[in-house]
Amino acid sequence: MRLPSTCPLRPHLAPGSAFAALALAGLVLFAALPAAPARAAEPDYSGYQALLRQYIHVLGNKGEPWDSRFDYEQLYIDEKIWQTKRAERLATLHTQLLSVSPATMTPRERTAWSLNAYNFLVIEHMTMNLLVPGRRFQRFDSPRQVKGDGGTFFAAPLAQVDGVWHSLTGFERRFVYGDTASTPTADGTIPREKGGDPRLQFGLCKAAMCSGLISPWVFRADSLDVQLDRATRLALALPRWIRLDEASGSFMASNRFFDERMDFGGAQLPGLMPLLQKYGSSKLQKTIKKQKLTRPSMFFEPDWKLNQFDHPAPKLPGEVKDTTSKH
């Protein structure tokens, strides 16, 4: 904390003592040294935090796994994108999050920033391209369906950092994982060559059901490990990632683990079971231990459906409320 300039810090020294003379000389020498360059602080996340709180819907009743959706449709309407073809709020947040240099950050700050920036870019890109061209109000059902002049959803250049443009795939590789060993192809199909923290994929929301959950809390450098642990546990509790069959004593896993195989030791995924034994649900951990499982029984195709919050259909006049509904 910086002290007020009107209240300088002074040592209490006995006048005339040799120690006092040496100490004062040291203070003079210290004052003459050039000041260390100031490190840039993390970006202002308050605007992004407010956006998340406003448009994220938390699902599930007590006792059910935590789940969430994002309301791209409502954001599209609120920003009047249909009429103006732009979104002032998103443009402002884009500038706030991307007008920083990650080179000035500590590793933890850079990781927290990259997760926040990536998730925001996904929200911005999906919202601005929500509707199918030429189909009036028909929206895309998956980010993988979005394609423009710049390329597919994950391959189109979206963010300029330190003068260099990056697609979502390139941004993820360069800043989230710090992998600069290779350049991805236009469709981003070349696997990363450098393994990373396997929890990171659960912190990334790719606008799809099969990716990490969208969270109403921004990532922070000082609590990054706790937040990544939480994101991993929340995702692994959902059948979109792990499908446990207690009756047969087996489980299936999403093929997304194979997509990120470099984080699990390669094609045979030797790091998957340790992850599940640490972050999986208590039932999954008990099943793995009891049955001495060494791998999933099979892998299933990921669900790339858009993680859009679906508003309940309006009730007809005089319609009786359904008391059996979960919501």
Buried (B, 14 or more C-beta within 10 A) or exposed (E): EEEEEEEEEEEEEEEEEEEBEEEEEEEEEEEEEEEEEEEEEBBEBEBBBEBBEEBBBEEEEEEEBBBBBBBBBBBBEBBEBEEEEEBEBBEEBBEBBBEBEBEEBEEBBBBBBBBBBBBBBBBBBBBBBBBBEEEEEEBBEBBBBBBEEEBBBBBBBBBEBEEEEBBBBBBBBBBBBBBEEEEBEEEBEEBBEEBBBBBBBBBBBBBBBBBBBBBBBBBBBEEBEEBBBBBBBBBBBBEBBBBBEEEEBBBBBBEBBBEBBBBBBEEEBEBBBEBBEEBBBEEBBEBBEEEEBEBBEEBBEBBBBBBBBEEEEEEEEEEEEEEEEEE
